[in-house]
Amino acid sequence: MNLIRLLVIAAIIWLCYRIYQNWLETKSSAAHKKQHDNSIEDMVQCAKCGVHIPQQEALKSGDKFYCSEAHKQ
């Protein structure tokens, strides 16, 4: 009887450990996904050649975006 009780207690402890481990993994995965979503940049099209580039790398003149200084002029 003592052996069965010991096995049941060990199984309960193992189950609690696995649930805790899965919870930590889910929490970490959600944080990583949220961080990844924030890194998406808006793309704009060059007014001269039509190539798409990230908005932060584009050169802006008025309402138009350009991929290089040569196209801006």
matplotlib code that plots the C-alpha trace (Angstrom):
import matplotlib.pyplot as plt

x = [0.0, 2.9, 4.4, 1.2, 0.8, 4.4, 3.8, 0.6, 2.4, 5.3, 2.9, 1.1, 4.4, 5.6, 2.2, 2.5, 6.0, 5.0, 2.1, 4.4, 7.0, 4.4, 3.1, 6.6, 7.1, 3.8, 4.6, 8.0, 6.6, 3.9, 6.5, 8.7, 5.8, 4.8, 8.4, 8.5, 5.2, 6.7, 9.6, 7.3, 8.0, 5.8, 6.9, 6.8, 7.2, 9.8, 8.1, 10.6, 11.4, 8.6, 10.9, 9.5, 11.7, 11.2, 9.9, 12.7, 15.3, 13.4, 14.1, 11.1, 10.4, 7.0, 4.5, 6.7, 9.3, 12.5, 14.9, 18.1, 19.4, 19.7, 16.0, 15.0, 16.7]
y = [0.0, 2.4, 1.8, 2.7, 5.9, 6.8, 6.3, 8.4, 11.2, 11.0, 11.1, 14.1, 16.0, 15.1, 16.3, 19.6, 20.0, 19.4, 21.9, 24.5, 23.8, 24.2, 27.4, 28.9, 27.8, 29.4, 32.6, 32.8, 32.0, 34.7, 37.3, 36.3, 36.5, 39.9, 41.1, 39.7, 41.5, 44.9, 44.5, 44.6, 47.8, 49.7, 49.5, 52.4, 52.6, 54.7, 57.4, 57.1, 53.4, 51.7, 49.5, 48.8, 49.7, 50.0, 53.5, 54.1, 53.7, 55.7, 59.4, 61.6, 64.7, 66.2, 63.3, 61.1, 58.5, 57.7, 54.8, 56.9, 60.4, 60.1, 59.3, 62.0, 64.6]
z = [0.0, 0.8, -2.6, -4.4, -2.4, -3.2, -6.9, -6.9, -5.1, -7.5, -10.5, -9.0, -8.5, -12.1, -13.5, -11.6, -12.9, -16.5, -16.2, -14.8, -17.5, -20.3, -18.7, -18.8, -22.4, -23.5, -21.7, -23.3, -26.7, -26.4, -25.4, -28.4, -30.8, -29.5, -29.9, -33.5, -34.3, -33.2, -35.7, -38.8, -40.8, -43.2, -46.8, -49.3, -53.0, -54.7, -56.8, -59.6, -60.1, -58.1, -55.8, -52.3, -49.4, -45.6, -44.7, -42.3, -45.1, -47.7, -48.5, -48.2, -50.3, -49.8, -49.9, -52.0, -51.0, -52.9, -52.7, -53.3, -53.4, -57.3, -57.6, -55.2, -57.4]

ax = plt.figure().add_subplot(projection="3d")
ax.plot(x, y, z, "-o")
ax.set_aspect("equal")
plt.show()
